[in-house]
Amino acid sequence: MQIVALGFFGVIFLGGVILWLPICNQKPIEFIDALFTSVTSVCVTGLVTVVPAEQYTLFGQVVVMILIQIGGLGVIACMALFFLLLGKKISMKGRILIQEAYGLDTLSGLVKFIIRIVRGTFIVEGIGAVLFSFKFVPEFGLAKGIWYGVFHSISGFCNAGIDIIGDSSFMRYVDSPLVSLTTMFLIVMGGLGFPVWHDIFVTAKKGAGEKGARRRIFTRLGLQSKIVLTMTVFLIIFGTVGYFLLEFNNPETMKDLSVPEKLLASAFQSVTTRTAGFASVSQSGLTESSRLLGCILMFVGGSPAGTAGGIKTTTFAMLILTIISVLRGHKDTECFGRRVEMDSVRSALTITVITFTCWLAAVAAMSIFDPQTEFLNLMYEASSAIGTVGLSADLTPHLTRASHVVLMLLMYIGRIGPLTMALVFAGKSNKSDKFRELPEKKIMLG
């Protein structure tokens, strides 16, 4: 965990120094703005204090793209890939590190797992770049259109939400099914998590050639994959319906769109709110109800061991399933005919409380540093940062430097995980707990 935390910190600081150099900038930039861009890139968030298209040169934009790719793949995967490219074997310690980082059950096949992650990432990003190019090449020309396609495909898959088009994100493409659907595809694929990819691939490979195997893939998947896919579909539908109803007659967002365009914009907002940060409608123009809905979706985020942030879909599912189990009078948390380990339930509760505490402390601090700013907008900004989303109600550049520091801390915590951050400072676990048997006592609750 310390390796993960220090690895991300090292990449962030180095990226900030590079982005501060004159070769990366079209005009002078303060170091804190360069560092903020590095944090938001490595933590695949998308909040910016400067407009990347106007601030950074082509070289600077390439640096931003590389930082996004490193942040999306993760420090562990990048380190493993680096050793593989050098032809060096990964040590047993390194294998255990990979196993723990991605929650795998075995130490065998880890090299193949990393190769599949990288290969799958580049394939999906390549598909996204080609699809984007069909729109960007006619609009910006061949070279620039291809570059825009590559950059936004990587930014989309890594759930960064950083664009180099201008200060309006993807609002000009709100009625473009090609851009919207491609972006949504990239965001969802990146947000599912690499272990889910691996599980689907292995399950499909095992069932290849069997009659009706495709229809039985879901039933053969592991419990985590089932939870991730179910929660992802549910949250996308829930968010789409919510935004469609709340923004249907809002003149600042969707009122002037046709019904199909409203559905597309609502689905885009639902997907991007959970993990990415691209905007096809004005975030400052959203109703208060929509911004509150956005805070909830951003807090949940995507799925573990992927490119998304938030408390994760599996954590949210554990909380809901535990509540259902308690209400039904069951002793254990159950899901898809399986009993969930108590350690998973305890971790879910811990992650949620730590994340909420960090979020609440950040909102309180920002309300002190920027007392003139609407409180709901500060909540939206903080939720976007700790969920590594990147959506903003046109607020980030106008906040004080103190609030910028708070946002950078939130993005960092959100990317490496609040539980990881807490354990880094908590020290080593107490193994003697396994041999302690203390008398049980009942505590009155509620």
Residue, then its C-alpha position, 0 to 999 in steps of 0.5 A: m500500500q505504501i508502494v502504491a501511495l508513494g508511486f502515485f505521489g512520485v509520478i504526480f510530482l514529476g509530472g507537475v515539474i515537467l508541465w511547469l516547463p516552458i516547453c509545455n506551455q503556450k503562456p506562463i503558468e504557476f507551479i500550483d496550476a501545473l501540479f494541479t493538472s498533474v494530480t488531475s491527470v494521474c488521478v484520472t479526475g478531470l478538474v482543471t484550473v486552466v484550460p488545457a487546449e489554451q494553456y499547453t503546447l502539443f508537447g504539454q498535451v502529450v505529457v498530460m496524455i501519458l500521465i492519464q495513461i499511467g494513472g489509468l493503468g495504475v502504478i503496479a501495472c505500469m511497473a510490471l509492464f516496465f519490467l516485462l519490456l526490459g525482459k526481467k522476471i517479476s519477483m515473488k514479492g512483485r507477484i504478491l503485490i500484483q495479486e493484492a492490487y487486483g484481488l486475484d485468488t492465485l499467484s499463477g498466470l500474473v504475467k499473462f494477466i498484466i499482458r491482457i490488461v495492457r493489450g485490452t486497454f490499447i485495443v479498446e482505446g484504439i477502437g475509441a480513437v478510430l470512432f472519434s476520428f470519424k467525427f474529428v477528422p472532418e472537423f479539424g483535419l487529418a492530423k489534428g483529428i487523429w490526435y484528438g481521437v487518440f487523446h480523448s479515447i485515452s482520456g475516456f477509457c481512463n475515466a479522466g474526462i480531460d479534453i483539449i477541445g476548449d472550455s466547453s468540454f463535449m457540449r458541442y456534441v450533445d446531439s452527436p450519437l457517435v461522440s456520445l456513445t463512443t465516450m460512454f462505451l469507453i467510460v463504462m469499459g474502463g470503469l468495470g475494472f480489470p478483474v471483471w475483464h479477466d473473469i469474462f475473458v476466462t469464462a468465455k474462453k472456457g465455454a467456447g464451443e459449448k452449445g448455449a454457452r454465451r447465454r450462460i456466461f453471466t451465471r458462470l462468472g465470479l460473484q464480484s463480476k456479477i455484482v459489478l455488472t448488475m450494479t453498473v447497469f442499475l446505476i446507469i439506468f437509475g441516473t438516466v431516468g433521474y436526469f431525464l425527468l429532472e432536466f426535461n424542461n430545464p432551458e439551461t440544459m435539455k429543454d431545446l433538445s428532442v426527446p431522443e437527444k434528451l435521452l442520449a444526453s441523460a444517459f451520457q450525464s449518468v455515465t460520466t457522472r459516475t466516473a469520467g468528467f466529460a460534460s455534454v450539458s452545462q453543469s452549472g445549469l443543472t437544477e439543484s436536484s440534479r446536482l444532488l443526484g450527481c453527488i450521490l452517483m459520484f460518491v458511488g463511482g465505478s468498480p474496483a481495480g479499474t480506472a474509476g473512483g468513488i467508494k465503488t459499486t461493490t462497496f455500495a452493493m455490500l451496504i445495500l445487501t447488508i441492510i436487506s439481510v438485517l431487515r430480513g433477519h438473516k445473520d449473513t450478507e447474501c448475494f446470488g446464492r452466496r454468503v459474503e465474507m464478514d471481512s468484505v462487509r467490514s471493509a465496505l463499511t470502513i471505506t464508506v465512513i472514511t470516504f464520507t469523513c474526508w468528503l465532509a471535512a473537505v466541504a467544510a474546509m472549502s466553505i471556510f476558504d470560499p464562503q461566497t460560493e454556493f454550498l451545493n456547488l462546493m458539495y458537487e466539487a468535492s464529490s467530483a474530486i474524491g470520486t475522481v470524476g472531474l465534473s464542475a459547475d464552472l467553479t474550479p478555476h475561481l476557487t482560492r488556492a487553499s481550496h485547490v490544495v484541498l481538491m488535490l488531496l481529495m483527488y489523490i485519496g480518491r485515486i489510491g483509495p481512502l482505505t489504502m490511504a488510512l492503512v498507509f498511516a495506520g501501520k502494519s496489521n496486528k496479527s496477534d488478533k487471530f489468537r485473542e478471544l475476548p468475551e462478547k458483549k451486546i451493545m444497544l443500537g438504534 
